[in-house]
Amino acid sequence: MKVKKVDSPALARLFLEMPQSLYRTDKNYIRPLDNDVEDIFDPSKNTLFVMGQCCRWLLFDTKENCVGRIAAFYDKVSSIDYLQPTGGCGFFECIDEEKAAFLLFDTARNWLAEHGMEAMDGPINFGSRERWWGLLVEGFTEPCYCSNYNPPYYQKLFESYGFQVYYKQYTYRRTLEGEIGERYANKAKRLLGMKGYSFDFIKRKHLSDAAEQFREVYNKAWVKHDGVGEMTKEQADKLMRNLKPVVDPIGLWFAYFEGEPIGFFISIPDVNQLFIKYVRGKIGLKGIFMLCWNKFFKKCKTLFGIVFGVVPAHQRKGVEVALIMEAAKIFINGKSNTGYEELQMNWIGDFNPKMMNLANQIGAYVYKTHHTYRYLFDREKPFERHPIL
């Protein structure tokens, strides 16, 4: 077997297309948009290249068939947030063979070690956590937009190599029927009646305002978490620009105290349902038609919660539940008007019991589980899981 560095347009194209042979009989697999993957590795579009590096490889068997791929990366800010400098690997795809998988893992590990790293997390993204993060281990159904999907045997390959679970990520699901438990509803109603608090969703003409409000809350609520850097204005603006063609404003909810944003709950229609599952990596005319058709006729049944946050000063006061309660007036029990039938809440870590409790409070249950693994290069060093928040 031979590993080749991706250093030409032809190999970059093969990096995108290689997974198709692995998933050709998997009815749940949805090919991501090529641009969504390519942009990760484009220094002109991914700002992490300013402070980090990335490299990709393809694996070929003796007959020159491409049987695997992997990427490795690090950025100088988040890599030092841990007990040891930690990089990442991701976009892993491989045949069910330990020799092949281990060769890819070795390649990523050695490259990271050459750049001063002492551990690697995987499979993760060279970018924000709401995309391409974690290995799917439970809930092998169609993935939501930019969520990792993989065969079940990948878990064995990662763990046999020596990766250990750093944390688990849960996707919670709730059908948009039925009331929120009375105890929590009453708690939310008390907060809603307190002076100074207000809740609202962003109107489409004010999407530019949402970017700055989101950044303000995000940097207060998330920046102290391991491996999470401060979001810049440019990154926030880009996020909202990317969401604009598909976003339903009723999914962009903010909490305010005396007019200042203190929390958000961001959910979007599942873009995979809207059009990505109908195209082959490229939007094209067919993709545009399916997007418009399915939005107009409300064919998308899933709202996909991608991120949630409340600034520390207003946590444990009921803001979280009150925010959900206000949103519920629009899309819980409102499928006749919106078309949505379920809400999926993505990326709730097992290190965050408050968010897990909130999901339970609104009647959601664990629908999918992803593992984010860590591999320590010094095999004698004691392993520690992500601390509980």
Secondary structure, 3 states (H helix, E strand, C coil): CEEEECCCHHHHHHHHHCHHHHCCCCCCCCCCCHHHHHHHHCCCCCHHHHCEEEEEEEEECCCCCEEEEEEEEEECCHHHCCCCCEEEEEEEEECCCHHHHHHHHHHHHHHHHHCCCCEEEECCCCCCCCCCCCEEEECCCCCCCCCCCCCCCHHHHHHHHCCEEEEEEEEEEEECCCCCCHHHHHHHHHHHCCCCEEEEECCHHHHHHHHHHHHHHHHHHCCCCCCCCCCCHHHHHHHHHHHCCCCCHHHEEEEEECCEEEEEEEEEECHHHHCHHHCCCCCHHHHHHHHHHHHHCCCCCEEEEEEEEECHHHCCCCHHHHHHHHHHHHHCCCHHHHCCCEEEEEEEECCCHHHHHHHHHCCCEEEEEEEEEEEECCCCCCCCCCCCC
